[in-house]
């Protein structure tokens, strides 16, 4: 259903109280922790902890296996939160729903956050987790071609960047990726070329200013804003990348840059499907699975997985 006038008014009020994330990111993290403590923990799942070594530290990994694990596909998930907030606990509900509604095992990576650990820290953590899964099938007992990268928002950015890095380093290669309202561009200011940054930049919870603030907290230097591993839309070569599913939200400031990323993949000969979910805002994918748009999103994801026939023995 469309966003009602009352809902639009409520969103406008909430958005007007947007905190200064640069000054208050610790508070935002604490709110995430409180929210995750209050969430009902998933049941009927086999959940186990794992750690992946990345240089001088371990990256915590949580693996969700649905009660009826009928699929050989593994979804390697990178969470959202602007590279600054969000964690493995706050996405427990999303990952358990994902395992249940896709029938796939879900691997959730708890990468380091900015600004304490700036770019490329999160990317290297995610890359290390992917590398272990792709090159060491003893971890999950699955073939590399059955592993699909998936992420929402900043996690979508990281999934796309891991694919770019994997292509360029030539250590492994993902066969597919699913990007949910991904951050792919580098400019969310008044100079942005994308209409959604201006049309949806205020009044829909995630503001364009907040996106820009997140990116400035994530960046190590101004030079990062020209780096395709920081903003994948900046890459000059879109060829030889994984088959891609991109799902955007109608009232999201990141909508157009996500769709543009898909169009450029298509022009480069990469199989890319683009869906715009109507009447939703950024972050809707984290809502309970009984929401119609969330269910529809999983229908699209499952169709993509079936079409690409990842279940290889």
Secondary structure, DSSP 8 states (H G I E B T S, - for coil): ----HHHHHHHHHHHHT---HHHHHHHHHHHHHHHHHHS----SEEEEEEEEEETTEEEEEEEEEESS-----EEEEE--STTTS--TTTTHHHHHHHHHHH-SEEEEEE---TTTS-TTHHHHHHHHHHHHHHH-TTTT---GGGEEEEEETHHHHHHHHHHHHHHHH-S---SEEEEES----S--STT-S-HHHHHSSSSSSS-HHHHHHHHHHH-SSGGGGG-TTTSGGG-S---S--EEEEEEEEE-TTHHHHHHHHHHHHHTT--EEEEEEEEEETTGGGS-TTSHHHHHHHHHHHHHHHHHT----
